[in-house]
Amino acid sequence: MGVDDSPGRPDADRRYAERVLHISGAWQRAARGAGLLSPDGALAPTIFAEITAAAVRHDAVNLGQGFPDEDGPIEVLDAATEAIRSGVNQYPPGRGMPVLRDAIADHQHRFYGIDLDPEREILVTAGATEALTAALLALLDGPEDEVVVFEPYYDSYAAAIALAGARLVPVPLRWPALEPDLDDLRAAVTDRTRIILVNDPHNPTGTMFTADVRQEIVLLAERHDALIVTDEVYEHLVMGAAHTPISTLPGAAGRTLTISSGGKTFRTTGWKVGWVSGPADLVDAVLAVKQYLTYVNGAPFQPAIAVGLGLPDTYFDDLAATQRERRRLRCEHPGRVVLHGGGCAPDDGAGRGRVGLLPSTARTSRGGCDPTDRLRDGGAPRAVLVARAIRRVQAHGRHRGGRAAPRGIRSLNVASATLSPAG
Ligand SMILES: Cc1ncc(COP(=O)(O)O)c(C=O)c1O
């Protein structure tokens, strides 16, 4: 939808934009915050919808949306089927089914040594996205409150912060380390900072914050009496060393809400089973909002995700091994699998190798795709970039055996596999 007067653009667009701007309400803040509503009323689709439509139009690889190509583990799928058949189809308890809250507590203890009371310190949500939105709406209170966010960032952060009427303060991840500069971070966190919002491991770069960065976040939060909200949905999709939740750092637990979900870990993104954990009073504050967003969701999927969280170590080890292999492929073929910009930073020697890979669905506070020269989209329309990406993959397929890339490739993971020298 556009609103310019250039020849060929129907007046209907302009009239529609005028009508849209007359609809007052918080939706305008959310849409503007996410960069979807321009001052003249042009309302853009979300970046996910835009890229998915472009990929369909061009029969192209969709490198934009982060969903897996394979189904989840059979034990998890069977548990959901069994739950549906055995009648677990009505509203579950508001905080989530006890079996899932117990499994989340066990998981946090098993992998990170975190002790949680499943009755008071865990809340099941409709995916990590609802946990994030409920937490931001619950804890922010208008334009005086600031949220420090590392950019590029998952697009829902900006929308939820804007919906809460608060201010997003960006801190860019800098090339090539894809780390925030500590001075930038110190300058961004002030007494106005209500929340430092952390996404570690980070989407879209795959970077994991160093111990220094994590430490600084906690120190700054303590100094300025800020809360920390962490989005850890990629906790098991790591390319090197194991993930360290910020809440395990000294001084952090009392001021940190930790968010994750089963979508990425168990390849069940459509189930939208997520959770938030932390101090009981903060969790209660989130619950106060969450219960009026969805109340509850996904009854039969909750026990199934509980089964997943209890899978043996080999399952989680294999996830990490697969990520390492994908990083290797991307690093060997950066020009072929990266939609635009991007590159590959070598392993730093501590097993924390990073891939500078920027799907088109990343956002920055300036509405573009990346704050750094190395990772920007070069100004080409995104649809062109998608089309270019599929041509590269197809050319590579022909080069390797006269075959075009298989139709129906849906995401980067399979694109990587397609480019595998062995595959
Ligand atoms: C950083 C990040 N957080 C959260 C989500 C969404 O998680 P969920 O599907 O559990 O709402 C995504 C999805 O891509 C993501 O990239």
PDBQT file of the ligand as one rigid body, heavy atoms in Angstrom, charges set to zero:
ROOT
HETATM    1  C1  LIG A 501      14.241 -13.104  19.003  1.00  0.00    +0.000 C 
HETATM    2  C2  LIG A 501      12.895 -13.733  18.921  1.00  0.00    +0.000 A 
HETATM    3  N1  LIG A 501      12.100 -13.729  19.993  1.00  0.00    +0.000 NA
HETATM    4  C3  LIG A 501      10.879 -14.290  19.959  1.00  0.00    +0.000 A 
HETATM    5  C4  LIG A 501      10.417 -14.890  18.808  1.00  0.00    +0.000 A 
HETATM    6  C5  LIG A 501       9.037 -15.488  18.786  1.00  0.00    +0.000 C 
HETATM    7  O1  LIG A 501       8.905 -16.528  19.684  1.00  0.00    +0.000 OA
HETATM    8  P1  LIG A 501       7.492 -17.228  19.809  1.00  0.00    +0.000 P 
HETATM    9  O2  LIG A 501       7.172 -17.864  18.495  1.00  0.00    +0.000 OA
HETATM   10  O3  LIG A 501       7.673 -18.216  20.906  1.00  0.00    +0.000 OA
HETATM   11  O4  LIG A 501       6.494 -16.172  20.138  1.00  0.00    +0.000 OA
HETATM   12  C6  LIG A 501      11.207 -14.906  17.671  1.00  0.00    +0.000 A 
HETATM   13  C7  LIG A 501      10.704 -15.514  16.421  1.00  0.00    +0.000 C 
HETATM   14  O5  LIG A 501      11.296 -15.478  15.390  1.00  0.00    +0.000 OA
HETATM   15  C8  LIG A 501      12.472 -14.320  17.725  1.00  0.00    +0.000 A 
HETATM   16  O6  LIG A 501      13.269 -14.300  16.665  1.00  0.00    +0.000 OA
ENDROOT
TORSDOF 0
